[in-house]
Amino acid sequence: MVKKLFSGLFVSVFALAAFPAHAASISDEVNLCAEAIDAQELAVVSDYRVKFIRTTGGSAKRLSLELIPRADGEVLRAECKVRRGKVVDVALTS
């Protein structure tokens, strides 16, 4: 009985400890994507607020972002493909 309690507690603590690491990697990938959009001159990212929409994929993740203008303007949608911590493809999807 005690063994089951400790193993359940261990699994719970381990799962909670792993969760923030995943959130940080998404944040890093969003920043990489924003830098790639700016570097390829698709949009001036400093004029927009970047909003994370979703991610799909496994080893090569596809991130969907919204670029919301800080002033008047049109909301842009972007998709980035990130593999091994590097952006391999970026495009605006309007």
Solvent accessible surface area in square Angstrom, and as a share of the most:
residue,aa,sasa,rsa
1,M,194,0.87
2,V,94,0.54
3,K,170,0.72
4,K,157,0.66
5,L,123,0.61
6,F,126,0.52
7,S,58,0.37
8,G,38,0.36
9,L,102,0.51
10,F,141,0.59
11,V,96,0.55
12,S,58,0.37
13,V,88,0.51
14,F,132,0.55
15,A,59,0.46
16,L,132,0.66
17,A,71,0.55
18,A,53,0.41
19,F,139,0.58
20,P,79,0.50
21,A,69,0.54
22,H,99,0.44
23,A,53,0.41
24,A,55,0.42
25,S,40,0.26
26,I,22,0.11
27,S,58,0.37
28,D,83,0.43
29,E,23,0.10
30,V,20,0.12
31,N,83,0.43
32,L,58,0.29
33,C,0,0.00
34,A,13,0.10
35,E,110,0.49
36,A,15,0.12
37,I,0,0.00
38,D,67,0.35
39,A,82,0.63
40,Q,106,0.47
41,E,151,0.68
42,L,69,0.34
43,A,14,0.11
44,V,86,0.49
45,V,23,0.13
46,S,84,0.54
47,D,79,0.41
48,Y,39,0.15
49,R,121,0.44
50,V,42,0.24
51,K,92,0.39
52,F,78,0.32
53,I,59,0.30
54,R,137,0.50
55,T,48,0.28
56,T,67,0.39
57,G,62,0.59
58,G,56,0.54
59,S,105,0.68
60,A,22,0.17
61,K,45,0.19
62,R,89,0.33
63,L,0,0.00
64,S,9,0.06
65,L,0,0.00
66,E,36,0.16
67,L,0,0.00
68,I,38,0.19
69,P,26,0.16
70,R,167,0.61
71,A,83,0.65
72,D,148,0.77
73,G,59,0.57
74,E,119,0.53
75,V,69,0.40
76,L,29,0.15
77,R,95,0.35
78,A,1,0.01
79,E,49,0.22
80,C,0,0.00
81,K,54,0.23
82,V,3,0.02
83,R,103,0.37
84,R,224,0.82
85,G,44,0.42
86,K,144,0.61
87,V,40,0.23
88,V,81,0.47
89,D,70,0.36
90,V,13,0.07
91,A,45,0.35
92,L,59,0.30
93,T,72,0.42
94,S,94,0.61
